[in-house]
Amino acid sequence: KLEELGVGRFSSVVCAQHKATKKKYAMKIIEKLNLDEKEQEALHAEIAVLRLVNHPNILNLKHVFETRRQIFIITNMVSGGDLFERLDKLKKFSQSKARDIFRKLLHVVEYLHSRGVVHRDLKPENILCSSSADEDHFDIILGDFGLAHFAGPHQKIMMACGTPAYVAPEVWEMKGYDSQVDLWSAGVMLYLFLCGRLPFSGKVYYISMYFYYFILD
C-alpha cells in the first residue's frame, strides 16, 4: 500500500517508488471524472506551468500520465512538511531566517513573472520545506499551482481567487489586476514570519472571507 502524504477534495498525494532505482517521488492522483469544467482548466494550467518551469525552489515535474478516470502527476519528493507547519511550531522566524526565506521567495516570484506565470495563491501552506535535522536550516520549494494563470507583465486578470488573508485588495475590486498581486501575498508572509501573526484581522478580514466563500464560490 502506498504511503499517503495528503488528501484534497478530488485528489490525494502518495509516496511512490521507482522500481528500478528505488528512488521515491510524490505522486498526485486526481479523480478527473469529478472535476467540473473550471476545475479541469485549472488542472491543465497547473500541469502547463510545471512543464514550463525549472527552478531549484519550485516543485520539479517528473512525469504526467492518465487513465480514463485518473490523472497522475509525479514530482520530486519534498519530505519536510510545509512552511505553515514550521511556523506554527516556532511561532515566528528569526530575522535572518525570515530574510533567507523571503529572498528565495522573491527570486521565485521574479522567475515566474518573467515566464508569464502569476501564482495567485502564495501562502505558507503552499511552500514545502526540505527535510533537515536542524529545524532552523531548511530550503523552500514552492508548489500547488492550482490557481496559477498565464498573463503578460501588465495584462489584466479579472477572476477573483486566492486565500483571503493573503489576497491583494485589487483582486476584490473586480476591476482587473496583474502579476503584482503575488508581491502583496509575499509581503503578508514576511509580516507573518517576523511577527507570528497576520497583518490584517477583524471585520475586513471576515467580510472578505464571506465574499470569497459564499459569493464567488
Helices and strands as residue ranges (DSSP letters): E 3-7, E 11-17, E 24-31, G 32-34, H 37-52, E 61-66, E 70-76, H 83-90, H 95-114, E 117-118, G 124-126, E 127-129, E 140-142, E 149-150, G 164-166, H 169-172, H 181-195, H 203-210, I 211-216
